[in-house]
Amino acid sequence: MKSFILILFAAAVLAACSGAKQSNEPKVTEPIPTEEAPKTENAEKPQETEEPEENTEEAAEEAKPVYKLNEANWVIERLDGSEEKNVLITIDDAPDKHSLEMAETLNRLGVKAIFFVNGHFLDTPEEEERLKKIHEMGFAIGNHTYSHPTLTQIPEEEQKQEIVSLNDRVKEIIGVSPAFFRAPFGMNTDYSKEIAAEEGMLLMNWTYGYDWEKQYQNPDSLAEIMVTSPYLTNGANLLMHDREWTKDALEDIVKGLQSKGYSIADPHLIAVP
């Protein structure tokens, strides 16, 4: 009898323990899904929202201006107070016969430039394709008027047409309008400056250039003068053109400038209106 009572007692104890586990398990397991679910949601949602925010911040950082243009002498000046020496490369009359090859040379060397384009070099599908490729390589595109007139010698209505129609043409081809404006021969009028500003373009001339002078119409002499010019200073704005001898001198010009301690500025980092 006593053994029977002990067996009953043991069975009751086991049942109680088993009941305790069953009653405690929901207290342990039920909160876990309710706590983990919010953690999972909170972990996923920030990943979806934080990644774009980080990319946006990086893009904003990349787009943050590093240089400004000094319109008194057309040099670029660093905004961060750095003493790093920089020069800006610009190429006019694009995209004529040699611009694409010049862009490929610069791209291979890992440096940037502004290609100032003329509308009369955008008349054919082949010329349009050249501009697209230059743009796709990451080069800045500038407005050099549609037909390269002397703006001081034409009426205001024609000046506006020369500037605005080219912006429209460039946007039609590459999807964006030029950010910079350079008048043919560097000759602006008050009105052309006004139109450039209305179009959101930064007005630009240059510090020095030589490739239109007969004595420098060969690669060796052009490369030498571009690197040894007395006008070469920190921030110099270098003017070149779509010319065969300039194309052939371009690599030596870049390497020569770099050997003298100059970095080639990225035009996308110049503050524009």
Secondary structure, DSSP 8 states (H G I E B T S, - for coil): -HHHHHHHHHHHHHHHHHHHHHHHHHHHHTHHHHHHHHHHHHHHHHHHHHHHHHHHHHHHHHHS--EEEETTTTEEEESS-----EEEEEEEEETSSSHHHHHHHHHHHT---EEEE-GGG-SSHHHHHHHHHHHHTT-EEEE--SS---GGGS-HHHHHHHHHHHHHHHHHHHSS--SEE--GGG---HHHHHHHHHTT-EE---SB--TTSGGG-SHHHHHHHHHH-TT--TT-EEEEES-HHHHHHHHHHHHHHHHTT-EE--GGGB---
